[in-house]
Amino acid sequence: MDLIRQARARLAARLVVVTGASSGIGRAFVEAMAPSGARFVLVARRRELLEQLADHVRDSGSHAMVQALDLRDVEAGRAAAEEVLAHHGIPEVLFSNAGHSIARGLRGLVARPDSVTRSVAANFTGPVCHALPLLGAMCTRGGGHFIATTTVDARTSVPGWSPNVASKAGWDAWARSVAPELRSDGVATSLLAFPLVATPMLPPARRARARCAMSPEAAAEWVARAVVTRQARVAPWWLRPHELLHAAAPVLTARVTAPFSMRLVDRG
Ligand SMILES: NC(=O)c1ccc[n+]([C@@H]2O[C@H](COP(=O)([O-])OP(=O)(O)OC[C@H]3O[C@@H](n4cnc5c(N)ncnc54)[C@H](OP(=O)(O)O)[C@@H]3O)[C@@H](O)[C@H]2O)c1
């Protein structure tokens, strides 16, 4: 709770852009920060959910604007970012969190190659094209904070989840690569490598069974921690050894993972 209070204090009167605000982690973060007095720009496709959240934010004493758009449309993403800069100014925080998870095995991908192109557009090229104008303006001003949602799987291999893992790996690598450039212009970067979180992204059956999944509220505390500490990566304690194992024995770890990760493929 302390982190939530400190993050609220940090965000008071600041402009904060949150993508993926209509649901799950993004929504839980905005709800937790609603009494902060921040000026939120809420981005996702479902306008009705964004408008409901904006009403809640306003009732709690902050400001909220809604941008309903599909980030896979890179021109729409760029235009939305330019609109923020033109009408509201340069954000203090960009929480780039929107994403879409498609689990489809190789055989399924043969008939549905769009699973790959849709994942890359929602998880990589779309978020990058939306972030670029905002990050460029933050660099020119010389300050700000880029918080990017990634996943514990981004630097490993997960059979059956190749569209999701590959597109998130691209996003994770992109964010890590621009971080030093941003830092030299005074902009901090934090990567949030989430494990399972019990949001609508998980199918209901899996959500019910996923006893080890974090709650969206706990995930929102991770975002608050990033806001307060500006640490480069927020991740579970076991992620480093997990990644080292995958780096040291990639074929073996993928084989061991396959029977578990292939159980829920072919949806999305
Ligand atoms: N849940 C997990 O276990 C887990 C684990 C690791 C990482 N993550 C990551 O956490 C982030 C948030 O996911 P979540 O768990 O909170 O799931 P969620 O409840 O499904 O939220 C996803 C958010 O992204 C938005 N979004 C998806 N596609 C979009 C598009 N094309 N254009 C604009 N907005 C789009 C959705 O809004 P609309 O549908 O209204 O557009 C929604 O607000 C994602 O990047 C996800 O990959 C989740």
The ligand as an SDF file (V2000), in Angstrom:
LIG
                    3D

 48 52  0  0  0  0  0  0  0  0999 V2000
   -2.1130  -11.9240  -17.9860 N   0  0  0  0  0  0  0  0  0  0  0  0
   -0.9100  -12.5070  -18.0170 C   0  0  0  0  0  0  0  0  0  0  0  0
   -0.7330  -13.6630  -17.5460 O   0  0  0  0  0  0  0  0  0  0  0  0
    0.2640  -11.7500  -18.5830 C   0  0  0  0  0  0  0  0  0  0  0  0
    1.5530  -12.2720  -18.3650 C   0  0  0  0  0  0  0  0  0  0  0  0
    2.6410  -11.5900  -18.8930 C   0  0  0  0  0  0  0  0  0  0  0  0
    2.4700  -10.4110  -19.6080 C   0  0  0  0  0  0  0  0  0  0  0  0
    1.1990   -9.9360  -19.8130 N   0  0  0  0  0  0  0  0  0  0  0  0
    1.0490   -8.7030  -20.5850 C   0  0  0  0  0  0  0  0  0  0  0  0
    0.3470   -7.7550  -19.8170 O   0  0  0  0  0  0  0  0  0  0  0  0
   -0.2640   -6.8020  -20.6900 C   0  0  0  0  0  0  0  0  0  0  0  0
   -1.6720   -6.5430  -20.2290 C   0  0  0  0  0  0  0  0  0  0  0  0
   -2.4170   -7.7400  -20.3780 O   0  0  0  0  0  0  0  0  0  0  0  0
   -3.5300   -8.2000  -19.3430 P   0  0  0  0  0  0  0  0  0  0  0  0
   -3.0550   -9.4420  -18.7010 O   0  0  0  0  0  0  0  0  0  0  0  0
   -3.9490   -7.0500  -18.5070 O   0  0  0  0  0  0  0  0  0  0  0  0
   -4.6850   -8.6650  -20.3610 O   0  0  0  0  0  0  0  0  0  0  0  0
   -6.0700   -7.9910  -20.7810 P   0  0  0  0  0  0  0  0  0  0  0  0
   -6.9470   -7.8550  -19.6000 O   0  0  0  0  0  0  0  0  0  0  0  0
   -6.5330   -8.7880  -21.9460 O   0  0  0  0  0  0  0  0  0  0  0  0
   -5.6430   -6.5290  -21.2540 O   0  0  0  0  0  0  0  0  0  0  0  0
   -5.0380   -6.2800  -22.5090 C   0  0  0  0  0  0  0  0  0  0  0  0
   -5.2180   -4.8160  -22.8130 C   0  0  0  0  0  0  0  0  0  0  0  0
   -4.6020   -4.5030  -24.0640 O   0  0  0  0  0  0  0  0  0  0  0  0
   -5.5710   -3.8620  -24.9100 C   0  0  0  0  0  0  0  0  0  0  0  0
   -5.3040   -4.2080  -26.3000 N   0  0  0  0  0  0  0  0  0  0  0  0
   -5.1580   -5.4460  -26.8330 C   0  0  0  0  0  0  0  0  0  0  0  0
   -4.9940   -5.3720  -28.1540 N   0  0  0  0  0  0  0  0  0  0  0  0
   -5.0330   -4.0550  -28.4790 C   0  0  0  0  0  0  0  0  0  0  0  0
   -4.9390   -3.3390  -29.6920 C   0  0  0  0  0  0  0  0  0  0  0  0
   -4.7640   -3.9650  -30.8650 N   0  0  0  0  0  0  0  0  0  0  0  0
   -5.0360   -1.9860  -29.6700 N   0  0  0  0  0  0  0  0  0  0  0  0
   -5.2230   -1.3380  -28.4970 C   0  0  0  0  0  0  0  0  0  0  0  0
   -5.3170   -1.9520  -27.3060 N   0  0  0  0  0  0  0  0  0  0  0  0
   -5.2350   -3.2990  -27.3000 C   0  0  0  0  0  0  0  0  0  0  0  0
   -6.9100   -4.4120  -24.4300 C   0  0  0  0  0  0  0  0  0  0  0  0
   -7.9560   -3.5020  -24.6860 O   0  0  0  0  0  0  0  0  0  0  0  0
   -9.0470   -3.6420  -25.8500 P   0  0  0  0  0  0  0  0  0  0  0  0
   -9.3900   -5.0870  -25.9880 O   0  0  0  0  0  0  0  0  0  0  0  0
  -10.1610   -2.7760  -25.3600 O   0  0  0  0  0  0  0  0  0  0  0  0
   -8.3710   -3.0910  -27.0390 O   0  0  0  0  0  0  0  0  0  0  0  0
   -6.6820   -4.4590  -22.9250 C   0  0  0  0  0  0  0  0  0  0  0  0
   -6.9130   -3.1910  -22.3560 O   0  0  0  0  0  0  0  0  0  0  0  0
   -0.1580   -7.3900  -22.1040 C   0  0  0  0  0  0  0  0  0  0  0  0
    0.8780   -6.7490  -22.8190 O   0  0  0  0  0  0  0  0  0  0  0  0
    0.2060   -8.8420  -21.8420 C   0  0  0  0  0  0  0  0  0  0  0  0
    0.9290   -9.4300  -22.9110 O   0  0  0  0  0  0  0  0  0  0  0  0
    0.0950  -10.5640  -19.2960 C   0  0  0  0  0  0  0  0  0  0  0  0
  1  2  1  0
  2  3  2  0
  2  4  1  0
  4  5  1  0
  4 48  2  0
  5  6  2  0
  6  7  1  0
  7  8  2  0
  8  9  1  0
  8 48  1  0
  9 10  1  0
  9 46  1  0
 10 11  1  0
 11 12  1  0
 11 44  1  0
 12 13  1  0
 13 14  1  0
 14 15  2  0
 14 16  1  0
 14 17  1  0
 17 18  1  0
 18 19  2  0
 18 20  1  0
 18 21  1  0
 21 22  1  0
 22 23  1  0
 23 24  1  0
 23 42  1  0
 24 25  1  0
 25 26  1  0
 25 36  1  0
 26 27  1  0
 26 35  1  0
 27 28  2  0
 28 29  1  0
 29 30  1  0
 29 35  2  0
 30 31  1  0
 30 32  2  0
 32 33  1  0
 33 34  2  0
 34 35  1  0
 36 37  1  0
 36 42  1  0
 37 38  1  0
 38 39  2  0
 38 40  1  0
 38 41  1  0
 42 43  1  0
 44 45  1  0
 44 46  1  0
 46 47  1  0
M  CHG  2   8   1  16  -1
M  END
$$$$
